[in-house]
Every structure is written in C-alpha cells, then in structure tokens.
Amino acid sequence: MSGTNRNFVLAYAFLVILPLVGLAGILKAGRNVTAPVSIDGLWTMRVDSTQIDSLPCGKALATLPDKTLAITQSGRSFVVSFPNGPKLTASGTLDGANLRADLIGTANSSDSSCVAGRQMLLLASVDRKVGLLAGTLSVPDCQSCASVGFHAERQAPAPTQGGH
C-alpha cells in the first residue's frame, strides 16, 4: 500500500468512522433519558385569600388582581415571577413531576409583614394531562404559620401574529 493510500485510509477512519461510532454510542446511552415536565408559561393561581393573609408576604399575594404567575423553565430549573403583582422572586427545581421553589420577599413589597429576605416555600406537583399545579405555600421558619393549599391552571398561550 502506498503512503498516499495509507494516509487516506487513516484520515477516513479518524474523520468518518470514529465520529459515527461515537454518535452511535451517544444515541444508545441517551435512549433512556427523558425530558423534564414542561411547566414554562403563564399560570392562573387559585388560593383561599383568607388563608393566605395569615402568611408573611401572603397579603401581597392575596391582592394580586389576576393571580397570574409566570414560570420560566430551563431543564430542571425554573424561575417564578408575578407579572402584575408583588416583588417576590422565586427559583426552584423539578424532580420528576414535583417542584420546589423558594419565594423571597424584597424590600419593595407593599406587604408590611413581608420583611426583605423572608422566605416562603412552594411545593407542588404537576398533572401534565390537565395542565394543573397543585401544592402548598408555607413559611419554613414560622412555627405558628399554617401551610396554604393552592391550585394553578396553565393559561392558553397567546395566538401568534401572522402565523399560518
């Protein structure tokens, strides 16, 4: 075999065969990997306003005009915000169909019981078939605060402009 042919065979093996074998291995290894549940979007939260008033930072949530929360998701991590409501920030993680988020009040909150840095815990599970979140809001460092149950329904996405 001449030197040119040997170089061509080696280049072919490194540039074609090895990448194809690597791709086949990656596809086989990822065969059992599943994407996390999608919770991204706008949700309408339903909660008993008399119960939520008892929680620190709860009064701010109870006064939300439309009780809309926006969830932005990236993989198993997500961020919760209230587009028309209190200045509460939340971030959390998904574990299967269960989610956990820590809501933290800011100094700009209109609720006097909501001290900056005060934390509320949001625990919920996702029923992806009906687009429903069901869970509780609680305050971990408050012994006298009872947890408050809530439901949130996914809002239909806004129609796109100029679509076919």
Summary of the structure (lengths in Angstrom):
residues: 164
radius of gyration: 24.4
end to end distance: 59.3
largest distance: 86.9
contacts: 438
relative contact order: 0.17
helix: 24%
strand: 35%
